Amino acid sequence: MVQFMNTKLLGQFIEQSPYALNYGTKIVSAEGDIECVTQWRDIFTGNPLLRAWHGGVVSGVLELTGTLAAIKASNSQECTLLSINTVYLRPTRGDNEMFSKANVVRSGKHIQTINAVAWQNSFEAPTAIASLTFVSKW
């Protein structure tokens, strides 16, 4: 029953989230970790010389993926981001989709700590990683 509720909450959030709607992010898997995919759009260009994704878009997608993991962990859409620390490891190249995955490091009564990673060709070659902290229902 809880898994069904989580899936329903995740679906509702992805359909209503301005980030998800603007980015076109889709959930690939919610079994265990949350995994998403975001298709490239020209408006995501951060560096036209490299034709690379804008860092704000990459961080926004990692935040969105982390939020989905926090919603799943707390079984509530009332998750507020307290902090995000994004590390850019290499350019996220344009014309390629970006995958993102988030896992719960710790889920307490009110605080969730989430790690998220973005990659393109291989999970073993991430383009960016983020550490996020959320608070839910006081």
ZIBEL-V705631 format. One line per field, one symbol per residue. ss: DSSP state (@ for helix, = for strand, . for the rest). phi: phi as a letter, one per 40 degrees, with the letter a starting at -180 (. if undefined). burial: + if it has 9 or more other C-alpha atoms within 8 Angstrom, else -. A space follows every 10 residues. Layout:
ss = ???
phi = ???
burial = ???
//
This chain:
ss = .@@@@@@@@@ @@@@@@.@@@ @@@..====. ...=====.. .@@@===... .==.@@@@@@ @@@@@@@@@@ @@@@....== ========.. ..=....=== =======... =========. .....===== ======..
phi = .ccccccccc cccccbcddc cccgcbccab cgccbbbbcc bdcccbbccc fbccdccdcc cccccccccc ccccfaccbb ccaabbbcca ccccgbcbca abbccabccb bbbbbbbbab cadcbccaba bbbbbbfc
burial = ----+++-++ --++----++ +-+-+++--+ --++++++++ ---++++--- ++++--++++ ++++++++++ ++++++--+- +--+-+-+-- -+++--++++ ++++--+--+ ++++++++++ -----+++++ ++++++--
//
